[in-house]
Amino acid sequence: MTAPLHIGVIMGSAREGRLCDRVTAWVVRTLQGENGLRVQVIDPRTALPAVENHHGDSTMTVKQRLAGMDGFIVVTPEYNHSFPAVLKQLIDSAYDEWQTRPVGFVSYGGLSGGIRAVEQLRQVFAELHAVTLRDGVAFADIWRCFDDHGELVEPGRAEAALHRMASRLRWWARATREARLAEPYEQAG
Ligand SMILES: Cc1cc2nc3c(=O)[nH]c(=O)nc-3n(C[C@H](O)[C@H](O)[C@H](O)COP(=O)(O)O)c2cc1C
């Protein structure tokens, strides 16, 4: 039996009253029991010492939170046709930890569903030698997507899209983990 793959779910927003809590909780809930994946949330409020927060351990660095992950899911809103500054700060706080890792996206926003944020993130992750996945989930008009209990109003297509992305992520996470073991990535330069 192969060891489980560790997947970091990166929260893209640190805003007071953020909807990122709902979207991230849905991702974690939906992926519970997903074959071979162990998900762990990474929140800029607690992972970035410089970000004001009232939620926990601000001494835990980003590198410690990212270390040992085999892949990532970035949960990002769109802010002014891009992704939030706090997400860039989190990404820029590490380097080796991103290399060769697959990255999938769950985005949300107004009309665009956050896809402009995702397209910009693809450029950033390419520079970090990460592999971004084609398949993802995008929620347009995010204010109408969840009910008062945090459940999706229309779960069908989004759940199917998330499971599909998780399958792709598992494939890439396993393949890149095996490749790193066969030859350290630094030697391929
Ligand atoms: C500063 C700011 C800029 C935004 N710009 C966009 C935008 O360009 N396109 C869009 O679709 N939604 C935009 N929105 C709407 C957000 O995507 C939406 O409010 C989302 O809930 C923000 O994520 P959060 O609540 O987790 O912080 C913007 C929101 C904020 C706060």
The ligand as an SDF file (V2000), in Angstrom:
LIG
                    3D

 31 33  0  0  0  0  0  0  0  0999 V2000
  -11.0920   44.3420   -2.7900 C   0  0  0  0  0  0  0  0  0  0  0  0
  -12.0640   43.4940   -3.5620 C   0  0  0  0  0  0  0  0  0  0  0  0
  -12.0060   43.4460   -4.9280 C   0  0  0  0  0  0  0  0  0  0  0  0
  -12.8700   42.6080   -5.6530 C   0  0  0  0  0  0  0  0  0  0  0  0
  -12.7360   42.5400   -7.0020 N   0  0  0  0  0  0  0  0  0  0  0  0
  -13.4480   41.6080   -7.6980 C   0  0  0  0  0  0  0  0  0  0  0  0
  -13.2140   41.4050   -9.0940 C   0  0  0  0  0  0  0  0  0  0  0  0
  -12.3810   42.0240   -9.7150 O   0  0  0  0  0  0  0  0  0  0  0  0
  -13.9430   40.4570   -9.7210 N   0  0  0  0  0  0  0  0  0  0  0  0
  -14.8820   39.6930   -9.0790 C   0  0  0  0  0  0  0  0  0  0  0  0
  -15.5010   38.8350   -9.6930 O   0  0  0  0  0  0  0  0  0  0  0  0
  -15.1380   39.8790   -7.7430 N   0  0  0  0  0  0  0  0  0  0  0  0
  -14.4430   40.8130   -7.0420 C   0  0  0  0  0  0  0  0  0  0  0  0
  -14.6560   40.9950   -5.7100 N   0  0  0  0  0  0  0  0  0  0  0  0
  -15.6820   40.1830   -5.0580 C   0  0  0  0  0  0  0  0  0  0  0  0
  -15.0210   39.0380   -4.2900 C   0  0  0  0  0  0  0  0  0  0  0  0
  -14.5410   38.0310   -5.1530 O   0  0  0  0  0  0  0  0  0  0  0  0
  -15.9880   38.4620   -3.2530 C   0  0  0  0  0  0  0  0  0  0  0  0
  -16.3730   39.5230   -2.4070 O   0  0  0  0  0  0  0  0  0  0  0  0
  -15.3620   37.3550   -2.4230 C   0  0  0  0  0  0  0  0  0  0  0  0
  -16.2940   36.9750   -1.4490 O   0  0  0  0  0  0  0  0  0  0  0  0
  -14.0920   37.8000   -1.7390 C   0  0  0  0  0  0  0  0  0  0  0  0
  -13.5160   36.7190   -1.0490 O   0  0  0  0  0  0  0  0  0  0  0  0
  -13.4520   36.6710    0.5450 P   0  0  0  0  0  0  0  0  0  0  0  0
  -14.8520   36.9920    1.0290 O   0  0  0  0  0  0  0  0  0  0  0  0
  -13.0690   35.2850    0.8930 O   0  0  0  0  0  0  0  0  0  0  0  0
  -12.4460   37.6820    0.9650 O   0  0  0  0  0  0  0  0  0  0  0  0
  -13.8360   41.8410   -4.9730 C   0  0  0  0  0  0  0  0  0  0  0  0
  -13.9070   41.9250   -3.5770 C   0  0  0  0  0  0  0  0  0  0  0  0
  -13.0350   42.7190   -2.8720 C   0  0  0  0  0  0  0  0  0  0  0  0
  -13.1060   42.7460   -1.3580 C   0  0  0  0  0  0  0  0  0  0  0  0
  1  2  1  0
  2  3  1  0
  2 30  2  0
  3  4  2  0
  4  5  1  0
  4 28  1  0
  5  6  2  0
  6  7  1  0
  6 13  1  0
  7  8  2  0
  7  9  1  0
  9 10  1  0
 10 11  2  0
 10 12  1  0
 12 13  2  0
 13 14  1  0
 14 15  1  0
 14 28  1  0
 15 16  1  0
 16 17  1  0
 16 18  1  0
 18 19  1  0
 18 20  1  0
 20 21  1  0
 20 22  1  0
 22 23  1  0
 23 24  1  0
 24 25  2  0
 24 26  1  0
 24 27  1  0
 28 29  2  0
 29 30  1  0
 30 31  1  0
M  END
$$$$
